[in-house]
Amino acid sequence: MRHTALGLLAAGLLAAGVGHAQPSPSPGRPGVQVLRADDLARAGLVRLSDLFALLDGWYALSTDGFSWRASAGGLAPAHTARWQLYVDGHRVDATVLDVQNLNLVPLHPSQLDSVVVHHVPTVIDGRLAGAGVIHLYSHRPDGLAARAGMMLGNEIDDPGPYAFTDPDARNVDRVGPGYVASLGYGTATAGVEATYRQDYQHVTRRPLWDRVFGVYGRPHPLNRVMQQSLGVQAYATGSRSRHRLQVGYTRFRDYRFLDPLGFEIATDHRTPFAGGHGTLALGRATTLSYRVGYRRERLGEWKNRVDHTFDWVEGRGHASVALRYRRGVLASTSTLGLDRRVVRTGRASFGTARLHTGHLAQEVEVRQPSGLLLRGAVIGLLQAREAGLEALAVAHVPVAARRQVRLTVSHSDRPAADPDRLGYWLYRGYQVPWAERTAITPAPSLSRPRTTTLDLTGSYAPGGGWLIEAGPAWRSFAGGLDAVYTFGFVDPDDIFRGRTLGTAVYRSHLRGQVWRGHVAVTHRTAVWRRHLAYAWQRHTAADAAAVAGWAGQPEHLLRVHIGYDPVPRFSLNARLQVQSATAWPGYAAADAATDGVYPDRLPPYALLDLSAWKAFGGGVLEVMLLLRNALNAPYRTHPAAPETRLTFFVQAQLRL
């Protein structure tokens, strides 16, 4: 009865238009979505990964609810983690063995001034970002600024107990708590800010509990993942130059799901990082810019009964310099850069492996006063004595008043080595933990990944706060590296209690195509905000590895965001997501053996989030109440993930 009432209430809110809309694609840049600070504050975000639900055409999946993998507009399968991340201009190379976790960034959504998202390929820093880009921009401190916040969530059906209990307990699902604190000082020309974040995700739901409990037991500290991050940013602006520096450290004690195994490895993931970028005006028409960065990714042992560890330490450095010249309608940018990877592990015969990638890029842009934009880029690559070539062409054409069309075409032919992918290191001889209990067949050879994309997007702004955007897209993939997974299930009276066990056959020389279409409609007034985005996607002409990679993403994805702000510091918000079924052919045997505990098909879902946001004391205190999955759907995005149900969140932010 309670769920029926909630459903009727939610339907009434949506019908009446009460809720919260998300920002539209920018009217001047089809294919680019801009999320503004006010929208982000009211959108019901408790972690950075919640951003994925706001991005048109993006789809994210997770096995634990904390680490999410995403696909942007069908540009790459979600499990490959191909999209690129930037934070205040800093390039974040955080993909390690197929996993990139947005929640490890030392920022909270409330600290964001804006988020710029590219749904189509683009060039940034002389590099082709061919699988989507998320660029986070944080607030600059104005004078002395301090912030503290807390988030806590729990399932409503059976709230508690707030302690770890026997796995046979009906429900002990809990989210968080999460904390954030920041302190900074800034002026128009210089500033510094430090941020500390801490978050928890509890492992209390089957089947995740069974997999973790079987190997790692259930002492109190080991039934949750724990993330701690500290970041410091500083900026300085002069009459002819701008500079920004970032340093930080993240520790993440994680149960890291490993695709070819089908279960988790306890991991102590530690990452110190530092970087800087800036620009210097050399004259009226010439600008010199630079970008440097270093990260050290260490996947070490987190105490477990079998003493297994990834034994993985990876140093990543990058540096680039660019010279930009603009005269009249013409702009030219030349970029020279170098990426360096050094991997050390005791689980491979190579011991230490080094990989250097150099790139040289030339971009030319013509921008007419009429709004016509023509942009082209050619990028040469050199990696391990193997050359590659990438190219991008963009035509942004105003066809009539308030109407514009954007055509984006990209092609990438890269060297075969792909250090972000686990399959590459398996080919090099790396042995994953538990390899002796599974069957993993590395690829017999490597092949060059070749990708061609075409995106045609039209936008129309008829006035009255309306914006309409729509268009088709096509992607062609060849070469590269991926795996065909097959998961069985074992339930013996030993350490593998309640676990799936996988076999993985890695293949190169892949092929496949993806066809897409999308429509986005936005309406904004002084009080109402409405946004609808629909995406259709289908893969064709694909081999077994490509089919397995794409089948886990829905063919149809609809998102509706509606908002009502009756007064400046109060907002009611709703977000609806409807998606079609997804297929997971590798889990067919596990599905049969577990009677659907590990299904090989996930049904269609309708998800509804409701939230209320209020600011007190002129914005000093912000409080948000959130009902996530208000229709109480048994939702999951991966066969190995636990179901998530109706959950209640409370979040408070104090600003001084």
C-alpha positions in Angstrom: 0.0 0.0 0.0 2.8 2.4 0.9 4.6 1.7 -2.5 1.3 2.2 -4.4 0.8 5.6 -2.7 4.3 6.6 -3.5 3.8 5.6 -7.1 0.6 7.6 -7.4 2.2 10.6 -5.7 5.2 10.4 -8.1 2.9 10.1 -11.2 1.0 13.1 -10.0 4.1 15.2 -9.5 5.4 14.3 -13.0 2.0 15.0 -14.6 1.8 18.4 -12.9 5.4 19.2 -13.8 6.7 19.4 -10.3 10.3 18.3 -10.0 13.6 19.3 -11.4 14.9 19.6 -14.9 18.5 19.2 -15.9 20.4 21.7 -18.1 20.0 21.4 -21.8 22.7 20.9 -24.4 24.2 24.3 -24.9 22.3 26.2 -27.6 25.5 27.2 -29.3 27.2 23.8 -29.2 25.1 20.8 -30.3 26.6 17.6 -28.9 27.8 19.4 -25.8 25.8 19.4 -22.5 26.4 22.0 -19.8 25.3 21.4 -16.2 25.1 24.6 -14.2 25.8 25.2 -10.5 22.2 25.9 -9.5 21.0 22.8 -11.3 23.6 20.6 -9.8 22.8 21.8 -6.3 19.1 20.8 -6.7 19.5 17.6 -8.7 19.6 15.1 -5.9 23.4 14.3 -6.2 25.1 12.7 -3.3 28.2 11.4 -5.1 30.0 12.4 -8.3 28.9 9.2 -10.0 25.3 10.4 -9.7 26.2 12.8 -12.6 25.9 9.9 -15.1 22.1 9.9 -14.6 22.0 13.5 -15.8 24.0 13.0 -19.0 22.0 12.6 -22.2 22.8 9.3 -23.9 25.3 8.1 -21.3 24.7 4.8 -19.6 26.6 3.6 -16.5 26.7 0.2 -14.7 28.1 -1.0 -11.4 28.6 -4.2 -9.5 28.7 -2.6 -6.0 26.9 0.8 -6.3 30.1 2.8 -5.8 32.5 2.1 -8.7 30.7 2.9 -12.0 31.6 2.3 -15.6 30.1 4.4 -18.3 29.6 4.6 -22.0 29.1 8.0 -23.8 26.8 7.9 -26.8 27.8 4.5 -27.9 31.4 5.6 -28.5 32.8 2.7 -26.5 31.4 -0.2 -24.4 30.9 0.8 -20.7 33.3 -1.9 -19.4 36.2 -0.4 -21.3 36.1 2.9 -19.4 37.2 4.9 -22.5 35.8 8.3 -21.6 38.2 11.0 -20.4 38.0 13.1 -17.3 39.3 16.6 -16.7 39.1 18.6 -13.4 39.6 22.4 -13.6 41.7 21.9 -16.7 43.8 19.1 -15.2 43.8 15.9 -17.2 43.0 12.9 -14.9 44.4 9.6 -16.2 42.6 7.4 -13.7 41.7 4.3 -15.8 43.5 1.3 -14.2 43.0 -2.2 -15.7 39.6 -1.3 -17.3 38.3 0.7 -14.3 37.9 4.4 -13.9 36.0 5.5 -10.7 34.7 9.0 -10.8 34.0 8.9 -7.0 37.8 8.9 -6.3 38.1 12.6 -7.3 38.5 14.7 -4.1 35.4 16.8 -4.9 31.7 16.8 -3.8 28.9 17.7 -6.3 28.1 20.7 -4.2 31.5 22.2 -5.0 30.9 22.2 -8.7 30.4 25.4 -10.5 29.6 23.6 -13.8 30.1 20.4 -15.7 30.8 20.4 -19.4 30.1 17.1 -21.2 31.1 16.1 -24.7 28.8 13.4 -26.2 30.7 13.4 -29.5 34.5 13.1 -30.2 36.5 16.2 -29.7 40.2 17.3 -29.4 41.6 18.4 -26.1 45.2 19.2 -25.4 46.2 17.9 -28.8 44.6 14.5 -28.1 41.6 12.9 -29.7 38.9 12.3 -27.0 37.0 9.8 -29.0 34.8 8.2 -26.3 33.3 11.2 -24.5 34.6 13.8 -22.0 33.5 14.9 -18.6 35.1 18.2 -17.5 34.4 19.2 -13.8 34.8 22.9 -12.9 34.8 23.7 -9.2 33.8 27.0 -7.4 36.6 29.4 -6.8 36.8 30.7 -3.2 35.7 34.3 -2.8 37.6 35.6 0.2 37.8 33.2 3.1 35.5 30.2 2.4 34.8 27.1 4.4 32.5 24.2 3.8 31.4 21.0 5.6 28.8 18.5 4.6 27.5 15.0 5.4 25.4 12.5 3.5 23.6 9.3 4.8 21.2 6.9 3.2 19.3 3.8 4.1 16.7 1.6 2.5 13.2 2.5 3.6 11.7 -1.1 3.4 13.8 -2.3 6.3 15.9 0.5 7.7 18.7 -1.0 9.7 20.1 -2.3 11.9 23.1 0.1 11.4 25.6 -2.7 12.1 26.8 -5.7 10.3 24.6 -8.7 11.0 24.3 -12.3 9.8 23.8 -12.5 6.0 20.5 -14.2 6.5 19.0 -11.0 8.0 16.2 -9.7 5.8 18.0 -6.4 4.9 20.8 -4.3 6.2 21.3 -2.0 3.2 23.0 1.2 4.1 24.7 3.9 2.0 27.4 6.1 3.4 28.0 8.0 5.5 29.9 10.4 3.4 31.7 13.6 4.6 33.3 16.6 2.9 35.2 19.5 4.3 37.0 22.3 2.5 38.9 25.5 3.4 40.1 28.1 1.0 40.9 31.7 0.3 40.7 33.5 -3.0 40.8 36.8 -4.8 40.4 37.8 -8.4 44.0 37.1 -9.1 45.1 34.2 -6.8 43.7 31.6 -4.4 44.1 28.2 -2.8 41.6 25.6 -1.6 42.0 22.3 0.2 39.2 19.6 0.2 38.9 16.4 2.2 36.4 13.7 1.3 35.5 10.4 3.1 32.9 7.9 2.0 31.8 4.4 2.7 29.8 1.8 0.8 28.6 -1.2 2.8 28.7 -4.8 1.5 25.5 -6.1 3.1 23.5 -7.4 0.1 23.5 -10.7 -1.7 25.0 -11.9 -4.0 27.8 -9.4 -3.3 27.9 -10.4 0.3 28.3 -14.0 -0.5 31.2 -13.4 -2.8 33.0 -11.2 -0.3 32.2 -13.2 2.8 33.4 -16.5 1.2 37.0 -15.3 0.9 37.4 -12.4 3.3 35.2 -13.3 6.2 33.1 -10.8 8.1 35.2 -8.9 10.6 33.7 -5.4 11.0 36.3 -3.4 9.0 36.1 -5.7 5.9 32.3 -5.4 5.2 32.5 -2.0 3.6 34.7 -0.2 1.1 36.3 3.0 2.3 37.4 6.0 0.3 39.5 8.9 1.6 40.7 11.8 -0.6 42.6 15.0 0.0 43.1 17.6 -2.7 44.7 21.0 -2.9 44.2 23.5 -5.7 45.9 26.8 -6.3 45.6 29.4 -9.0 47.2 32.6 -10.0 46.3 35.1 -12.8 48.4 37.9 -14.1 48.0 40.4 -16.9 49.5 38.0 -19.5 49.4 34.6 -17.9 47.2 32.1 -15.9 48.4 29.1 -13.9 46.8 26.4 -11.9 48.3 23.7 -9.7 46.7 20.6 -8.2 48.1 18.0 -5.8 46.4 15.3 -3.8 46.2 11.8 -2.4 43.4 9.2 -2.6 43.2 5.9 -0.7 40.4 3.5 -1.6 40.1 0.2 0.3 38.0 -1.7 -2.2 36.5 -5.0 -3.3 37.5 -4.6 -6.9 35.3 -6.7 -9.3 37.5 -8.4 -11.9 35.7 -9.2 -15.1 37.5 -12.4 -16.2 37.1 -13.9 -12.7 33.5 -12.8 -12.0 34.2 -11.9 -8.4 36.1 -9.4 -6.2 39.7 -9.0 -5.1 40.3 -7.1 -1.9 42.5 -4.1 -2.9 44.2 -1.2 -1.1 44.3 1.4 -3.9 46.5 4.4 -3.2 47.0 7.3 -5.6 49.2 10.4 -5.0 48.9 12.9 -7.9 50.1 16.3 -8.9 49.7 18.4 -12.0 49.7 21.9 -13.4 48.6 23.8 -16.5 48.7 27.4 -17.7 48.8 29.9 -20.5 51.2 32.7 -21.4 50.4 35.5 -23.9 53.4 36.0 -26.2 51.7 38.7 -28.2 48.3 40.0 -29.3 47.7 36.9 -31.4 49.9 34.2 -30.0 49.5 32.2 -26.8 51.7 29.5 -25.3 50.1 26.9 -23.0 51.4 23.9 -21.1 50.0 20.9 -19.2 52.0 18.5 -16.9 50.8 15.8 -14.6 51.8 12.7 -12.7 49.9 9.9 -10.9 51.0 6.8 -9.1 48.4 4.0 -9.1 49.2 1.3 -6.5 46.9 -1.7 -6.2 48.2 -3.3 -3.0 47.0 -5.9 -0.6 44.0 -5.2 1.7 44.1 -7.7 4.5 42.4 -11.0 3.4 42.5 -14.6 4.5 44.2 -15.8 1.3 46.8 -13.0 1.0 46.0 -12.3 -2.6 46.9 -9.0 -4.2 47.1 -7.3 -7.6 50.7 -6.4 -6.8 50.4 -3.5 -9.2 52.3 -0.2 -9.2 51.9 2.1 -12.2 53.5 5.5 -12.6 51.9 7.8 -15.2 53.3 11.1 -16.4 52.3 13.4 -19.2 53.5 16.7 -20.5 52.5 18.9 -23.4 53.0 22.3 -24.8 50.8 24.1 -27.3 51.2 27.2 -29.4 48.0 29.0 -30.5 47.8 31.7 -33.1 44.7 33.7 -34.0 44.2 36.3 -36.7 40.8 37.4 -37.8 38.5 34.4 -38.3 41.4 31.9 -38.5 43.0 30.1 -35.5 45.8 27.6 -35.5 47.0 25.4 -32.7 50.1 23.2 -32.7 50.6 20.7 -29.8 53.5 18.5 -28.8 53.1 16.0 -26.0 54.5 12.9 -24.3 52.9 10.3 -22.1 55.0 7.9 -20.0 53.8 4.7 -18.3 56.0 2.5 -16.0 54.5 -0.6 -14.5 56.1 -2.7 -11.8 54.6 -6.0 -10.6 55.8 -9.4 -9.2 52.9 -11.2 -11.0 54.6 -11.0 -14.5 57.8 -12.2 -15.9 58.6 -8.7 -17.3 58.9 -7.3 -13.7 59.0 -3.7 -15.0 57.5 -2.5 -18.2 57.8 1.0 -19.8 55.7 2.5 -22.5 56.1 5.9 -24.1 53.6 7.6 -26.4 54.3 10.8 -28.2 51.8 12.9 -30.1 52.0 15.8 -32.5 48.8 17.6 -33.3 47.8 20.4 -35.7 44.4 22.0 -35.4 42.9 24.7 -37.7 39.7 26.6 -36.9 37.7 29.0 -39.0 35.0 31.0 -37.1 32.8 33.4 -39.0 30.7 36.2 -37.5 27.6 34.5 -38.9 28.2 31.5 -36.6 29.8 29.2 -39.1 32.5 27.1 -37.5 34.9 24.8 -39.4 37.4 22.9 -37.4 39.9 20.2 -38.4 42.6 18.3 -36.5 45.3 15.8 -37.5 47.2 13.9 -34.8 50.3 11.8 -35.3 51.2 9.2 -32.7 54.3 7.2 -32.0 54.3 4.4 -29.4 56.8 1.6 -29.1 58.2 2.3 -32.6 54.7 2.0 -34.0 53.0 5.0 -35.6 49.3 6.0 -35.5 47.1 8.6 -37.0 43.9 10.3 -35.8 41.8 13.0 -37.4 38.7 15.0 -36.5 36.5 17.3 -38.7 33.7 19.5 -37.4 31.3 21.7 -39.3 28.9 23.9 -37.3 26.5 25.6 -39.7 23.7 28.0 -38.8 21.1 27.1 -41.5 18.4 29.6 -40.4 17.4 31.8 -37.5 17.7 29.8 -34.3 18.5 26.6 -36.3 21.9 25.0 -36.6 23.5 21.8 -37.7 26.7 20.2 -36.5 28.5 17.4 -38.3 31.4 15.7 -36.5 33.5 13.0 -38.2 36.4 11.3 -36.5 38.8 8.5 -37.4 41.4 6.8 -35.1 44.1 4.3 -36.1 46.1 3.7 -33.0 49.1 1.6 -32.1 48.2 -1.9 -30.8 49.4 -1.4 -27.2 46.6 -0.3 -24.9 48.0 0.1 -21.3 44.5 1.0 -19.9 43.2 -2.5 -20.7 43.7 -5.6 -18.6 43.7 -7.7 -21.7 46.9 -6.0 -22.9 48.7 -6.8 -19.7 47.5 -10.4 -19.8 49.0 -10.6 -23.2 52.2 -9.3 -21.8 52.2 -12.1 -19.2 50.5 -10.6 -16.2 48.8 -13.2 -13.9 45.7 -11.9 -12.1 44.9 -13.1 -8.5 43.1 -16.5 -8.4 44.2 -17.2 -12.0 44.9 -20.8 -10.9 41.1 -21.3 -10.1 39.9 -20.0 -13.4 40.6 -20.3 -17.1 41.9 -17.1 -18.7 43.2 -17.3 -22.3 45.1 -14.2 -23.3 44.9 -13.0 -26.9 47.4 -14.7 -29.2 48.3 -11.4 -30.8 47.5 -7.7 -30.7 45.8 -5.7 -33.4 45.5 -2.0 -34.0 42.2 -0.5 -32.8 40.5 1.4 -35.6 37.4 3.5 -35.0 35.4 5.7 -37.3 32.5 7.8 -36.0 29.9 10.2 -37.6 27.5 12.4 -35.6 24.9 14.7 -37.2 23.1 16.9 -34.7 20.6 19.6 -35.4 19.2 22.1 -32.8 16.3 24.5 -32.9 15.5 27.2 -30.4 11.9 28.4 -31.2 11.8 30.8 -28.3 9.9 30.9 -25.1 12.7 29.0 -23.3 12.5 25.9 -25.7 15.4 24.1 -27.2 15.1 20.9 -29.3 18.1 18.8 -30.4 18.1 15.6 -32.4 20.2 13.5 -34.8 21.6 10.2 -35.9 25.1 8.7 -35.2 27.2 5.8 -36.5 30.3 4.1 -35.2 32.5 1.5 -36.8 35.0 -0.5 -34.7 37.7 -2.8 -35.9 40.8 -4.4 -34.3 41.5 -3.8 -30.7 41.1 -6.3 -27.9 38.2 -7.7 -25.8 37.1 -10.9 -24.2 34.2 -13.4 -24.3 33.3 -14.3 -20.8 31.5 -17.4 -19.5 30.4 -17.6 -15.9 29.5 -20.7 -14.0 28.6 -21.1 -10.4 30.1 -23.1 -7.6 28.8 -23.5 -4.1 31.1 -26.0 -2.4 31.8 -26.0 1.4 35.1 -24.2 1.0 36.4 -20.7 0.4 34.4 -20.2 -2.8 31.1 -20.3 -1.1 28.4 -18.6 -3.2 30.7 -17.5 -6.0 30.6 -17.2 -9.8 33.7 -18.5 -11.5 34.5 -17.1 -14.9 36.4 -18.2 -18.0 37.7 -15.6 -20.4 39.0 -15.9 -23.9 40.5 -12.6 -25.1 40.4 -11.9 -28.8 41.9 -9.3 -31.1 40.8 -8.3 -34.6 37.3 -7.4 -33.5 34.7 -5.8 -35.6 31.3 -4.2 -35.2 29.1 -1.2 -35.8 26.8 0.8 -33.6 23.8 2.9 -34.9 22.3 5.5 -32.7 19.6 8.2 -32.7 18.8 10.8 -30.0 16.2 13.5 -29.2 16.5 16.1 -26.4 13.8 18.7 -25.6 14.3 21.4 -23.0 12.0 24.1 -21.7 12.9 26.7 -19.1 11.0 29.5 -17.4 11.6 31.5 -14.3 10.0 28.8 -12.2 9.8 25.6 -14.3 12.6 23.5 -15.8 11.8 20.5 -18.0 14.2 18.3 -19.9 13.5 15.1 -21.9 16.2 13.0 -23.5 15.7 9.8 -25.5 18.4 7.6 -27.0 18.1 4.5 -29.2 21.2 2.3 -29.9 21.7 -0.9 -31.7 24.9 -2.9 -32.6 25.2 -4.7 -35.9 27.8 -6.7 -37.9 29.5 -7.6 -34.6 31.5 -10.7 -33.6 31.0 -12.5 -30.3 33.3 -10.3 -28.3 31.8 -7.1 -29.6 28.2 -8.5 -29.1 29.0 -9.3 -25.4 30.4 -5.9 -24.8 27.4 -4.0 -26.2 24.5 -6.3 -25.2 24.8 -5.1 -21.6 23.6 -1.6 -22.6 19.9 -0.9 -23.2 18.6 -0.3 -26.7 16.2 2.3 -25.5 17.0 4.9 -22.8 14.6 7.7 -21.8 15.2 10.3 -19.1 12.8 13.0 -18.0 13.9 15.7 -15.6 11.4 18.3 -14.2 11.8 21.0 -11.7 9.8 23.5 -9.8 11.4 26.4 -8.0 8.6 28.5 -6.5 11.1 30.7 -4.5 14.8 31.3 -5.0 16.0 29.0 -2.2 13.5 26.1 -2.4 13.1 23.4 -5.1 11.1 20.3 -5.6 12.8 17.8 -8.0 11.9 14.6 -9.9 13.9 12.5 -12.3 12.5 9.5 -14.2 14.5 7.0 -16.1 13.0 4.3 -18.3 15.3 1.7 -20.0 14.8 -1.5 -22.0 16.1 -4.9 -21.1 19.8 -5.8 -21.3 21.3 -9.2 -22.2 24.3 -10.9 -20.6 25.0 -14.1 -22.6 28.1 -14.9 -20.5 25.9 -15.5 -17.4 23.6 -18.2 -19.0 25.2 -21.1 -17.0 25.2 -19.1 -13.8 21.6 -18.1 -14.3 20.6 -21.8 -14.7 22.6 -22.9 -11.7 21.4 -20.2 -9.3 17.7 -19.9 -10.4 18.1 -16.3 -11.4 20.4 -15.0 -8.7 22.9 -14.3 -11.5 20.5 -13.6 -14.4 21.6 -13.6 -18.0 18.9 -11.0 -18.8 18.0 -7.9 -16.8 14.4 -6.7 -17.3 13.2 -3.2 -18.4 13.2 -0.7 -15.5 11.4 2.4 -14.6 13.2 4.4 -11.9 12.0 7.5 -10.2 13.9 9.8 -7.9 12.2 12.6 -5.8 14.0 15.2 -3.8 13.4 18.5 -2.0 16.2 21.1 -1.6 16.1 24.1 0.7 18.7 26.7 1.6 18.6 28.6 4.9 20.3 31.7 6.1 21.0 33.1 2.7 22.6 29.9 1.5 24.7 29.2 4.6 22.9 25.9 5.2 21.6 23.7 2.5 19.5 20.6 3.2 18.4 18.0 0.7 16.0 15.1 1.2 16.0 12.4 -1.5 13.9 9.4 -2.3 15.9 7.3 -4.8 14.0 4.5 -6.7 10.7 5.7 -5.3 8.8 3.1 -7.2 10.8 0.4 -5.4 12.0 -1.4 -8.5 14.4 -4.3 -7.9 17.0 -2.4 -9.9 20.5 -3.6 -10.9 22.7 -2.8 -13.9 24.9 -6.0 -13.8 24.1 -9.6 -13.1 26.7 -9.7 -10.3 25.3 -6.6 -8.6 22.9 -6.7 -5.7 19.4 -5.3 -6.2 18.8 -1.7 -5.0 15.4 -0.7 -3.7 13.7 2.4 -2.4 16.3 4.4 -0.5 16.1 7.6 1.6 19.0 10.0 1.7 19.6 13.1 3.9 22.3 15.5 2.9 23.4 18.8 4.6 26.0 21.3 3.6 27.2 24.2 5.7 29.0 27.1 4.1 30.9 29.9 5.9 
